[in-house]
Amino acid sequence: TLMPCFYLGARYLLQRQFDAEEAIEIIARERVTHTMMVPAQIIAVLNAPNFSPEKLSSLEMILSLGAPLYQEYKDRLNSLLPDRFYELYGLTEGFWTILDKTQSLRKSGSVGAPPAFYEMRIVREDGSDAPPGEVGEIVGRGPSLMGGYYGRPDLTVQAIRDGWLFTGDLGHTDSEGYLYLVDR
């Protein structure tokens, strides 16, 4: 998360320990444009006594990552701070999807679709591909896929099969290829 800031010459602000009220004041005072938070932090900000959309008006992007944000909070965020919400689903091993602000209302229950050069499948227990709407294991691949777990070929063989990362997470897609996370 630091590298894009450095590449762009941006300023990176980090609290020693997250405090929702302080985060709101920092965003307002420093005119922060982009923030990344886990769902618990977003919920804390929305419920903070000093929350006001005006204090967060400088934000161009609010990225939720780490776990799905409950629908009621997505709806509240999109209502109070429209056209700013992004949601990322991803694994350190190198697969991810993104729901951007242009789709956050239309596909609000989704965690997005893979970006360019990434592919995703939903796989049944028997190894066949599941059709849209059917729950199965989320499997993906793309240019940032890891080569393997360091010193653990046994884990690598379980996780990467025929170039696909088997995430262990469950989900389904819709007819447009957007992912809906069911269980992690």
Stockholm file with secondary structure:
# STOCKHOLM 1.0

chainA/1-184         TLMPCFYLGARYLLQRQFDAEEAIEIIARERVTHTMMVPAQIIAVLNAPNFSPEKLSSLEMILSLGAPLYQEYKDRLNSLLPDRFYELYGLTEGFWTILDKTQSLRKSGSVGAPPAFYEMRIVREDGSDAPPGEVGEIVGRGPSLMGGYYGRPDLTVQAIRDGWLFTGDLGHTDSEGYLYLVDR
#=GR chainA/1-184 SS CHHHHHHHTCCCCCCSSCCHHHHHHHHHHHTCCEEEECHHHHHHHHHSTTCCGGGGTTCSEEEECSSCCCHHHHHHHHHHSTTCEEEEEEETTTEEEEECTTTTTTTTTCCCBCCTTCEEEEECTTSCBCCTTCCEEEEEECTTCCSCCTTCHHHHHHHEETTEEEEEEEEEECTTCCEEEEEC
#=GC SS_cons         CHHHHHHHTCCCCCCSSCCHHHHHHHHHHHTCCEEEECHHHHHHHHHSTTCCGGGGTTCSEEEECSSCCCHHHHHHHHHHSTTCEEEEEEETTTEEEEECTTTTTTTTTCCCBCCTTCEEEEECTTSCBCCTTCCEEEEEECTTCCSCCTTCHHHHHHHEETTEEEEEEEEEECTTCCEEEEEC
//
